[in-house]
């Protein structure tokens, strides 16, 4: 680790990751080969950020499938998985209150993600799901709602599962939280202004650089 001159990293995330990806890639272009999705697929994902497609991996069920397929296709030749899911899981039907992926199913999916990664001896760095402001979100998005309490519960569940598995947790939630007030950060119901995306990409690049430096000493 890494297996070649450049580390092979798979990024699995929601629409937030689609938007910070260019800044993350730019910061690490001399150190990382990104596995899985092309720039064309990233641009396609931007056409509707609320609908999972291509680089926007959606909820934990879809993320599990993509990670499983990618590990099989590469025969586990991946040095690190940068992973997150949660925003799509907590989508709530305004009429019924039903979650897209109930918490217990989210936990089960994450445990399967851990199991398949470990079966290929590939480490995960888990990124905590970013902010939700119900007042802002639900006033702008009528098809589905999101709530802070759900976000907190799903983040806590992911923290526990990844920590127990021995994988590191990157607190992208807290990093984003300290950048400013919600009204300054969001460009719509849940996505971020471009300057926030740049900060998120730089923050994650710093983590990856530190991770690779430590791995090279192991």
C-alpha positions in Angstrom: 0.0 0.0 0.0 -0.1 1.9 -2.2 0.1 -0.8 -4.8 1.7 1.4 -7.5 3.4 4.8 -7.9 -0.1 6.4 -7.5 -2.6 5.3 -4.9 -5.8 3.8 -6.4 -8.8 5.4 -4.6 -12.5 4.8 -5.1 -14.7 7.7 -4.1 -18.3 6.7 -3.3 -20.6 9.5 -2.2 -23.8 11.5 -2.8 -24.4 14.6 -4.8 -22.3 16.6 -2.3 -19.3 14.6 -3.4 -20.2 15.2 -7.1 -19.7 18.9 -6.5 -16.5 18.8 -4.5 -14.8 16.1 -6.6 -13.0 18.6 -9.1 -11.3 20.3 -6.2 -10.4 17.0 -4.5 -9.0 15.6 -7.7 -7.1 18.8 -8.5 -5.3 18.8 -5.1 -4.3 15.1 -5.5 -3.6 14.7 -9.2 0.0 13.8 -8.8 -0.7 11.2 -6.0 -3.9 9.4 -6.9 -5.5 7.4 -9.6 -9.3 7.6 -9.2 -11.1 4.4 -9.8 -14.6 4.0 -11.0 -16.1 7.1 -12.6 -15.1 9.4 -15.4 -15.5 13.1 -15.7 -18.3 12.6 -18.2 -20.2 10.5 -15.7 -19.6 13.2 -13.0 -21.1 15.8 -15.4 -24.0 13.6 -16.1 -24.7 13.3 -12.4 -24.9 17.1 -12.2 -28.0 17.2 -14.4 -30.2 16.3 -11.4 -28.5 16.2 -8.1 -31.5 14.8 -6.3 -31.6 11.6 -8.5 -28.8 9.1 -8.0 -26.9 8.4 -11.2 -23.3 7.7 -12.2 -21.0 9.4 -9.6 -23.9 10.2 -7.3 -24.2 6.9 -5.6 -27.4 7.6 -3.7 -28.5 5.6 -0.7 -26.7 2.8 1.2 -28.3 0.0 -0.8 -27.1 1.4 -4.1 -23.7 2.3 -2.6 -23.3 -1.3 -1.3 -24.0 -2.6 -4.8 -21.5 -0.2 -6.5 -18.7 -1.0 -3.9 -19.3 -4.7 -4.3 -19.2 -4.5 -8.1 -16.1 -2.3 -8.2 -14.2 -4.5 -5.8 -15.0 -7.5 -7.9 -14.1 -5.8 -11.2 -10.8 -4.6 -9.8 -10.1 -7.8 -7.9 -9.6 -5.7 -4.9 -6.8 -3.7 -6.4 -7.9 -0.5 -4.6 -5.8 1.1 -1.9 -8.6 3.1 -0.2 -12.3 3.6 -0.4 -13.5 7.1 0.5 -17.1 6.5 1.3 -20.3 8.2 2.4 -24.1 7.7 2.1 -26.9 9.0 4.2 -28.6 12.0 2.7 -30.7 9.8 0.3 -31.4 7.2 3.1 -33.0 9.9 5.3 -35.3 11.1 2.5 -38.7 11.2 4.1 -42.1 10.9 2.4 -44.0 14.1 3.5 -47.4 12.2 3.6 -46.4 9.0 5.3 -43.2 9.9 7.2 -41.5 6.8 5.7 -37.8 6.9 5.2 -36.2 5.8 1.9 -34.0 3.5 3.9 -35.0 2.9 7.5 -32.3 3.2 10.1 -32.0 -0.5 10.8 -31.6 -1.2 7.0 -29.0 1.6 6.8 -27.0 -0.1 9.5 -27.3 -3.5 7.9 -26.1 -2.0 4.5 -23.1 -0.4 6.1 -22.2 -3.6 7.9 -22.3 -5.3 4.5 -20.1 -2.6 3.0 -17.6 -3.2 5.8 -17.7 -6.9 5.3 -17.1 -6.8 1.5 -14.3 -4.3 1.9 -12.6 -6.4 4.5 -13.0 -9.5 2.4 -10.8 -7.8 -0.2 -8.5 -6.3 2.4 -9.4 -2.8 1.3 -9.6 0.0 4.0 -12.5 2.5 4.2 -12.3 6.1 5.2 -15.9 7.0 6.1 -17.0 10.6 5.5 -19.8 11.8 7.9 -22.9 13.0 6.1 -23.1 16.8 5.7 -25.6 19.3 7.1 -29.4 19.3 6.9 -31.5 22.3 7.8 -35.1 21.2 7.8 -36.6 24.7 7.6 -34.5 25.5 4.5 -34.7 22.1 2.9 -38.4 21.4 3.3 -39.5 24.9 2.2 -37.7 24.4 -1.1 -38.3 20.7 -1.7 -41.8 19.3 -1.6 -41.2 15.9 -3.1 -39.3 14.6 -0.1 -38.3 16.1 3.3 -35.2 15.7 5.4 -34.7 16.3 9.2 -31.8 17.1 11.4 -32.7 14.4 14.0 -32.5 11.7 11.3 -29.2 13.0 10.1 -27.8 12.9 13.6 -29.1 9.3 14.2 -27.7 8.0 10.9 -24.4 9.7 11.4 -24.1 8.2 14.9 -24.9 4.8 13.5 -22.3 5.1 10.8 -19.7 6.3 13.4 -20.3 3.3 15.6 -20.1 0.7 12.7 -17.0 2.2 11.1 -15.2 2.7 14.4 -15.9 -0.9 15.5 -14.6 -2.1 12.2 -11.3 -0.2 12.8 -11.9 2.2 9.9 -11.3 6.0 10.3 -14.1 8.5 10.3 -13.6 11.9 8.6 -15.8 14.5 10.2 -16.9 16.3 7.1 -20.1 17.3 8.9 -18.2 19.2 11.6 -15.8 20.7 9.1 -18.7 22.1 7.0 -20.5 23.2 10.1 -17.7 25.5 11.2 -17.5 27.3 7.9 -20.5 29.6 8.6 -24.3 29.9 9.0 -26.5 27.7 6.9 -27.9 30.7 4.9 -24.3 31.4 3.8 -23.4 27.8 3.0 -26.3 26.5 1.0 -27.0 27.3 -2.7 -30.4 25.5 -2.6 -32.1 23.0 -0.2 -29.0 20.9 0.7 -26.1 21.7 -1.7 -23.3 24.1 -1.2 -22.0 27.3 -2.6 -18.9 26.8 -4.8 -16.5 28.3 -2.1 -17.8 25.6 0.3 -17.1 22.9 -2.2 -13.6 24.1 -2.6 -13.0 24.0 1.1 -14.5 20.5 1.4 -12.3 19.2 -1.4 -9.2 20.7 0.2 -10.1 19.3 3.6 -10.5 15.8 2.2 -7.3 16.1 0.2 -5.4 16.9 3.3 -6.8 13.7 4.9 -5.8 11.6 2.0 -2.3 13.0 1.9 -1.8 12.3 5.6 -3.2 8.8 5.1 -0.9 8.0 2.2 2.1 9.4 4.1 1.3 7.2 7.1 0.7 4.2 4.9 4.0 4.5 3.2 5.7 4.3 6.5 3.9 1.1 7.6 
